[in-house]
Amino acid sequence: MQLLAEAYPKRVTLKNGKAVTIRPLQRDDVDLLYQFFLTSVSEEELLLLKHNVKDRFLIESWCINLNYNRVLPLVAVTEEGNIIGEATLHRTDFGWSSRIAKIRCVTCNRCRGMGLGKAMFSELLAIARAEGKEKVWAEVLSSQLAPASVLKQLGFERVAVVPRLAKDLFGNTHDLWIYLYDFTGEEAMKRAKEDAY
């Protein structure tokens, strides 16, 4: 919680020159988050999400039952007060998966290519690094080319493809691409560079 208090809210300027504020989701964000999913995300994109975000009760439960230690949701908010992006960092504190974090991100259609997704993924990576996670995992469907491109730009490596695993609400199948960011590999490269000098 100390990390969050020191890091947020954070102001970020998008490629179009407009500023947004990235901050943790709050209990009173129900209406803003619900409106984001209803009005700013395309139907095609909504079909690919794991949850029915058009269900207001689901959005309410997310906001009411916030547990930043388990799932940290960040939102990007415009100067007008609208949410235009939501990204989550998922982690557990027990067992083999306690050293791994999982990330997801959804941005509004109008923000594609503006650097918002990259900024939000970068924030989640920084938090995972600060928490001492060794690896960060992301799942992307084969039809989601924009997030896949952002993950590659940030240094994620596609480590697996699961053919035809996902099925959208229209019954179309999609491959699941699994991306991994390895902080331990990053540290090994850093040490190798230091040893070389």
Buried (B, 14 or more C-beta within 10 A) or exposed (E): EEEBEEBBEEEBEBEEEBEBBBBBBEEEBBEBBBEBBEEBBEEEBBBBBEEEBBEBEBBBEBBEEBEBEEBBBBBBBBEEEBBBBBBBBBBBEEEEBEBBBBBBBBBBEEBEEBBBBBBBBBBBBEBBBEEEBBBBBBBBBBBBEEBBEBBEEBEBEBEEEEEEBBEBEEEEEBBBBBBBBBBEBEEEEEEEEEEEE
